[in-house]
Amino acid sequence: MYGLAKKILFAMPPELSHEVALDWMGAAHRLGLLKLAMTQPQKPVEVMGLKFPNPVGMAAGLDKNGDYFNALGDLGFGFVEIGTITPQPQPGNPQPRLFRLPEQQAIINRMGFNNKGVEHLVSQVAKRTFKGVLGINIGKNKNTPDERALDDYLICLRAVYAHADYVTVNISSPNTPGLRSLQFGESLAQLVAGIKAEQTFLAERYARYVPIAVKIAPDMNDDEVRAVASTLQDHKIDAIIATNTTLSRRGVEDSPHGAESGGLSGAPVRDMSTHVIEVLTDYLGDSIPVIGVGGILCGEDARAKFAAGAKLVQIYSGFIYRGPALISECVNAYIDH
């Protein structure tokens, strides 16, 4: 079925096909068709103190506003991460801003955190029927100065805390100017210190501890990765998601869209992401779990992430190219540590 749907969807402009696919999926969920058609792979794992039905999740970016996560859950994901969400709604970058590179099994996007704002997302999460683990990915508005970034993250954290199973701090999208500078040095230390302080306050207020993950970029050398890991370890961050999209164009130089600006995902980022996971786990051991994402197009790709030390994996571009069958493939590739 997905092969036919993919032919129809890939005949449309990428952003339109994204919206149409989500609408189809949402309708099938409301009619109860997804649960009838899909199996729910079970391979329970515990990470961040949370019990996951299986170790394969949907990465942030597909369901930015929390409109479709219940439907995604019907497809068999053990966890779904929604967002990136910002305090205020914003339109994102001008279109076109999403490009398929099918020969390379890749996608380039420069969406720019287009979303309906955190209040909308919270209203959608209130309708939750999904039984798996729900992550909410938070960011800053484009017009918020870097020195005020913490304010935006705290607004989002306070709004979503009572509704999330974990919260991801996105400081690694290449499509919000200045955002990646928050990954380094004193900027990172101040940001995570402020977020952890608020987490402590909210945990007492709600009598419930919600883990905090930080999502990092693949475009760092090994020393930079270790420096980031050290800061996150010092501040007792609960998990690291490795990695976001890359600014590199290695492997897509000959594509008609290879020179488009934005973040590259899919097969070309696979080895970069896996290497970052290896560096992180070599440095951190078991002190902080790593969630692996980037270039998972088949079960063997997921197995490589697990072998590198990832406790969980997420898919996105591979899901676009392969469809729901990829979920069970990745579950079956799970390697326990």
Secondary structure, DSSP 8 states (H G I E B T S, - for coil): -HHHHHHHHHTS-HHHHHHHHHHHHHHHHHTTHHHHH-------EEETTEEESSSEEE-TTSSTTSSSHHHHHHTT-SEEEEEEE-SS-B--S-S--EEEEGGGTEEEE---S-B--HHHHHHHHTT----SEEEEEE---TTS-GGGHHHHHHHHHHHHTTT-SEEEEE---TTSTTGGGGGSHHHHHHHHHHHHHHHHHHHHHHT----EEEEE-S---HHHHHHHHHHHHHTT-SEEEE---BS--TT-TTSTTTT--SEEEEGGGHHHHHHHHHHHHHHHTTSS-EEEES---SHHHHHHHHHHT-SEEEESHHHHHH-THHHHHHHHT----
